[in-house]
Amino acid sequence: MDLGLAGKVFVVTGGSRGLGRAAAESLRQEGAELVLCGRDPGAVARTADELGVIGVVADLTDPQTPARLVEAAQAAYGRLDGALISVGGPPTGSALTVSDEQWRASFESVFLGPVRLSRAVVEALPDEGGAVAFVLSTSVKQPIPGLAASNGLRPGLAMLAKTMADELGPRGIRVNGLLPGRILTDRLRGLLEQEPEDDARTIPLGRYGEPAEFGRVAAFVLSPAASYLSGTMIAVDGGAMRAL
């Protein structure tokens, strides 16, 4: 199946590792051009070199980052067709132990940073439209124990994505959310060290997901092949989520 991604240009945040990198790899395999960003200069440089894309060292909490990423895409490729907006997970902790400072920092990184970037990307999209996908979490639909900050912030961003889909649909711009479950990234491995009793057999498919399995879904959602898919939250979790 040809996804129609050849020659399309996307910004991918958090693209040097984890789910962002997995999505970047799938997009590149389908012929897309990318501007990827991350906070670790070494990881960004390595990933950009390995994938043959533009790498930008940037933090989404910096208000200047969106303009930098859009300008990098337009300077290198002369166009922009969308973005995959992925950020690192907020700190662990219960509802009563996450501090005010942690809540503020999490809001900047998990919510406000993605909102700023989505605005800048949408303004730069061509007349024929484009696609934006937010990497969220299954905490959008059901709480995850020990991740109160994620449980509090991700659902709000999901509802904003739905609102954007409503507002931008007339321009041909699609907006969706991806809800990864237990995918074997470095972050999950770190969480598993804290929760050694976690058992993949509780997942209906009986295993944790591979990053590439998430990446392929992300590439499809951003592609012209998903041209009638907008305003929806797509779980990539092996069937683990019990909510509809």
C-alpha positions as CSV (number, residue, x, y, z in Angstrom):
1,M,0.0,0.0,0.0
2,D,1.4,3.4,-1.0
3,L,0.8,5.9,1.8
4,G,1.4,8.8,-0.4
5,L,4.1,10.2,1.8
6,A,6.9,10.6,-0.7
7,G,8.1,14.2,-0.8
8,K,5.9,15.2,2.1
9,V,7.6,17.2,4.9
10,F,7.0,16.8,8.6
11,V,8.3,18.1,11.9
12,V,8.8,15.3,14.4
13,T,9.4,16.3,18.0
14,G,11.1,14.0,20.4
15,G,12.4,12.4,17.3
16,S,15.8,11.3,18.5
17,R,14.5,8.4,20.7
18,G,11.5,6.4,21.7
19,L,8.2,6.7,20.0
20,G,9.2,9.9,18.1
21,R,12.2,8.1,16.6
22,A,10.1,5.1,15.7
23,A,7.6,7.3,13.9
24,A,10.5,9.2,12.1
25,E,11.9,5.9,10.9
26,S,8.6,4.8,9.5
27,L,8.0,8.2,7.8
28,R,11.4,8.0,6.2
29,Q,10.8,4.5,5.0
30,E,7.7,5.9,3.2
31,G,9.7,8.7,1.5
32,A,8.9,11.6,3.7
33,E,11.4,14.4,4.5
34,L,11.7,15.4,8.2
35,V,12.9,18.0,10.6
36,L,13.3,16.3,13.9
37,C,14.1,17.9,17.2
38,G,15.1,16.8,20.6
39,R,16.9,18.2,23.7
40,D,20.0,15.9,23.6
41,P,22.5,17.3,21.0
42,G,24.3,14.0,20.6
43,A,21.1,11.9,20.1
44,V,19.7,14.5,17.7
45,A,22.9,14.5,15.6
46,R,23.2,10.7,15.5
47,T,19.5,10.2,14.6
48,A,19.6,13.0,11.9
49,D,22.7,11.4,10.4
50,E,21.3,7.9,10.4
51,L,18.0,8.9,8.9
52,G,19.3,11.5,6.5
53,V,17.1,14.3,7.9
54,I,17.4,17.8,9.4
55,G,18.1,17.7,13.1
56,V,17.4,20.7,15.4
57,V,18.4,20.8,19.1
58,A,15.4,22.4,20.8
59,D,13.0,22.2,23.8
60,L,9.3,22.6,23.3
61,T,9.1,24.6,26.5
62,D,11.0,27.4,24.7
63,P,8.5,29.7,23.0
64,Q,11.0,30.3,20.2
65,T,11.1,26.6,19.3
66,P,8.0,26.4,17.0
67,A,9.3,29.2,14.7
68,R,12.7,27.6,14.5
69,L,11.3,24.2,13.5
70,V,8.9,25.7,10.9
71,E,11.7,27.9,9.5
72,A,14.0,24.9,9.3
73,A,11.5,22.9,7.3
74,Q,10.8,25.7,4.9
75,A,14.5,26.6,4.4
76,A,15.4,23.0,3.7
77,Y,12.4,21.8,1.7
78,G,10.3,24.8,0.8
79,R,7.2,23.4,2.4
80,L,5.6,21.8,5.4
81,D,2.8,19.2,5.4
82,G,2.3,18.5,9.1
83,A,3.8,17.3,12.4
84,L,4.0,14.5,14.9
85,I,4.2,16.2,18.3
86,S,5.7,13.9,20.9
87,V,7.1,15.0,24.3
88,G,8.6,13.1,27.1
89,G,6.4,11.9,29.9
90,P,5.8,14.0,33.0
91,P,7.3,12.8,36.4
92,T,5.8,9.9,38.2
93,G,3.9,10.5,41.4
94,S,0.5,10.4,43.0
95,A,-2.1,13.1,42.9
96,L,-1.1,14.2,46.4
97,T,2.7,14.0,46.0
98,V,3.3,15.8,42.7
99,S,4.5,19.3,43.7
100,D,3.2,22.6,42.3
101,E,6.6,23.1,40.6
102,Q,6.3,19.7,38.9
103,W,2.7,20.5,37.8
104,R,3.9,23.8,36.3
105,A,6.8,22.2,34.5
106,S,4.6,19.4,33.2
107,F,2.0,21.8,31.9
108,E,4.8,23.7,30.0
109,S,6.2,20.5,28.4
110,V,3.2,18.2,28.0
111,F,0.5,20.8,27.2
112,L,1.6,24.3,26.3
113,G,4.6,23.4,24.3
114,P,2.6,21.1,21.9
115,V,-0.1,23.8,21.7
116,R,2.4,26.4,20.6
117,L,4.0,24.1,18.0
118,S,0.6,23.0,16.6
119,R,-0.4,26.7,16.1
120,A,2.9,27.4,14.2
121,V,2.6,24.3,12.1
122,V,-1.0,25.0,11.1
123,E,-0.2,28.5,10.1
124,A,2.5,27.2,7.7
125,L,0.5,24.4,6.1
126,P,-0.4,24.7,2.4
127,D,-3.8,25.4,0.9
128,E,-4.4,21.7,0.3
129,G,-4.3,21.0,4.0
130,G,-2.1,18.7,6.1
131,A,-2.0,16.6,9.2
132,V,-1.1,17.0,12.8
133,A,-0.9,14.1,15.3
134,F,-0.3,14.4,19.0
135,V,1.4,11.5,20.8
136,L,-0.6,11.2,24.0
137,S,-1.2,8.2,26.3
138,T,-3.9,5.7,27.3
139,S,-4.2,8.0,30.3
140,V,-6.5,10.1,28.0
141,K,-9.2,7.5,28.7
142,Q,-8.3,5.7,31.9
143,P,-5.9,6.7,34.7
144,I,-2.5,5.0,35.0
145,P,-1.4,4.3,38.6
146,G,1.5,6.5,39.7
147,L,1.3,8.9,36.8
148,A,-1.1,11.6,38.1
149,A,0.5,14.4,36.1
150,S,-0.1,12.5,32.9
151,N,-3.7,11.6,34.0
152,G,-4.4,15.2,34.6
153,L,-2.9,16.8,31.5
154,R,-3.2,14.3,28.6
155,P,-7.0,14.3,28.5
156,G,-7.1,18.1,28.2
157,L,-4.7,18.0,25.2
158,A,-6.8,15.2,23.6
159,M,-9.9,17.4,23.9
160,L,-8.0,20.3,22.4
161,A,-6.9,18.1,19.5
162,K,-10.6,17.3,18.9
163,T,-11.4,21.0,19.0
164,M,-8.7,21.7,16.5
165,A,-10.0,19.0,14.2
166,D,-13.4,20.7,14.3
167,E,-12.0,24.2,13.6
168,L,-9.4,23.2,11.0
169,G,-11.4,20.6,9.1
170,P,-12.8,23.1,6.6
171,R,-9.2,23.9,5.6
172,G,-8.5,20.2,4.9
173,I,-6.3,19.9,8.0
174,R,-6.7,16.7,9.9
175,V,-5.8,16.5,13.7
176,N,-5.6,13.2,15.6
177,G,-4.2,11.7,18.8
178,L,-2.3,8.5,19.3
179,L,-2.6,6.7,22.6
180,P,0.4,4.4,23.0
181,G,0.2,1.7,25.7
182,R,3.0,-0.4,26.9
183,I,5.6,0.1,24.1
184,L,9.2,-1.0,24.8
185,T,10.9,2.3,24.9
186,D,13.6,3.4,27.3
187,R,10.9,5.2,29.4
188,L,8.9,2.0,29.7
189,R,12.0,0.1,30.7
190,G,12.6,2.7,33.4
191,L,9.0,2.4,34.7
192,L,9.3,-1.4,34.7
193,E,12.3,-1.2,37.0
194,Q,10.1,0.6,39.5
195,E,7.2,-1.9,38.9
196,P,8.9,-5.3,38.6
197,E,5.5,-7.0,39.2
198,D,4.2,-5.5,35.9
199,D,3.2,-8.5,33.7
200,A,2.7,-8.3,29.9
201,R,0.4,-11.2,30.1
202,T,-2.3,-8.9,31.3
203,I,-2.3,-7.3,27.8
204,P,-4.7,-9.2,25.5
205,L,-2.0,-9.8,22.9
206,G,0.3,-11.1,25.7
207,R,3.3,-8.9,25.1
208,Y,4.6,-5.3,25.1
209,G,4.6,-3.4,21.9
210,E,7.6,-2.8,19.7
211,P,8.4,0.9,18.8
212,A,8.2,0.1,15.1
213,E,4.6,-1.1,15.6
214,F,3.7,2.3,16.9
215,G,5.8,4.1,14.2
216,R,3.9,2.4,11.4
217,V,0.5,3.6,12.8
218,A,1.8,7.1,13.2
219,A,3.0,7.2,9.6
220,F,-0.4,6.0,8.4
221,V,-2.3,8.6,10.4
222,L,-0.2,11.4,9.0
223,S,-0.4,10.1,5.5
224,P,-2.8,11.0,2.7
225,A,-4.0,7.4,2.9
226,A,-5.8,8.4,6.1
227,S,-7.5,11.2,4.4
228,Y,-10.9,10.7,6.1
229,L,-9.4,10.2,9.6
230,S,-9.7,13.2,11.9
231,G,-10.7,14.2,15.4
232,T,-10.1,10.7,16.8
233,M,-8.0,9.1,19.4
234,I,-6.3,5.9,18.3
235,A,-5.1,3.4,20.9
236,V,-1.9,1.5,20.1
237,D,-1.9,-0.8,23.1
238,G,-2.4,-4.4,22.2
239,G,-5.9,-4.2,23.5
240,A,-4.9,-3.4,27.1
241,M,-7.2,-0.4,27.5
242,R,-10.6,-1.3,28.9
243,A,-12.4,2.0,28.0
244,L,-14.1,2.4,24.7
